[in-house]
Amino acid sequence: MTVDKTPEEARAELVATLNALEDKLNVPKRVGGAVDRGKARLRTFKEENPGGAAGAAVAVSAVVGLAAWGIVRALARR
């Protein structure tokens, strides 16, 4: 078996591989990044289209309210 790399090169390659694995397997970090990107997109949407953002907020509130009402109604009929 021949060794083509110096110990420093092998160490650098190992560090790069471990860093890549950490980035890929660190789920909380990836979720946090996705949440941050989503917040930035929502902020941009709100700034570019305030009426649309208000309409979306009203629609989401209505859906949540109707879902809660439906659950309470179903439980009350039991």
C-alpha positions as CSV (number, residue, x, y, z in Angstrom):
1,M,0.0,0.0,0.0
2,T,1.5,3.3,-1.0
3,V,0.7,6.6,0.7
4,D,0.3,9.5,-1.7
5,K,-0.7,12.1,0.9
6,T,1.2,13.8,3.6
7,P,-0.2,13.6,7.1
8,E,-1.3,17.3,6.9
9,E,-3.2,16.6,3.6
10,A,-4.9,13.6,5.1
11,R,-5.8,15.5,8.2
12,A,-7.2,18.4,6.1
13,E,-9.3,15.9,4.1
14,L,-10.6,14.3,7.2
15,V,-11.6,17.6,8.7
16,A,-13.4,18.6,5.5
17,T,-15.3,15.3,5.5
18,L,-16.2,15.6,9.1
19,N,-17.4,19.1,8.7
20,A,-19.5,18.1,5.7
21,L,-21.1,15.2,7.7
22,E,-21.8,17.5,10.6
23,D,-23.6,20.0,8.3
24,K,-25.6,17.2,6.7
25,L,-26.6,15.4,9.9
26,N,-27.1,18.3,12.3
27,V,-30.9,18.4,12.0
28,P,-31.6,21.1,14.6
29,K,-29.1,23.4,12.8
30,R,-30.7,22.6,9.4
31,V,-34.2,23.3,10.8
32,G,-33.1,26.5,12.3
33,G,-31.7,27.6,9.0
34,A,-34.9,26.7,7.2
35,V,-36.9,28.6,9.8
36,D,-34.7,31.7,9.3
37,R,-35.0,31.5,5.5
38,G,-38.8,31.2,5.9
39,K,-39.0,34.2,8.2
40,A,-36.9,36.2,5.7
41,R,-39.3,35.2,2.8
42,L,-42.3,36.2,4.9
43,R,-40.8,39.5,5.8
44,T,-40.0,40.2,2.2
45,F,-43.5,39.2,1.1
46,K,-45.0,41.5,3.8
47,E,-42.9,44.4,2.7
48,E,-43.6,43.9,-1.0
49,N,-47.3,43.1,-0.7
50,P,-48.8,44.3,2.6
51,G,-52.4,43.8,1.4
52,G,-51.7,40.2,0.5
53,A,-49.9,39.6,3.8
54,A,-52.9,40.9,5.7
55,G,-55.3,38.8,3.6
56,A,-53.2,35.7,4.2
57,A,-53.2,36.4,8.0
58,V,-57.0,36.7,7.9
59,A,-57.3,33.5,6.0
60,V,-55.0,31.6,8.3
61,S,-56.9,32.9,11.3
62,A,-60.2,31.9,9.8
63,V,-58.9,28.4,9.1
64,V,-57.6,28.0,12.6
65,G,-60.8,29.3,14.1
66,L,-63.0,27.0,12.0
67,A,-60.8,24.0,12.9
68,A,-61.1,24.8,16.6
69,W,-64.9,25.3,16.3
70,G,-65.2,22.0,14.5
71,I,-63.2,20.1,17.1
72,V,-65.2,21.7,20.0
73,R,-68.5,21.0,18.2
74,A,-67.5,17.4,17.6
75,L,-66.5,16.9,21.2
76,A,-69.7,18.5,22.5
77,R,-71.9,16.1,20.4
78,R,-70.3,13.0,22.0
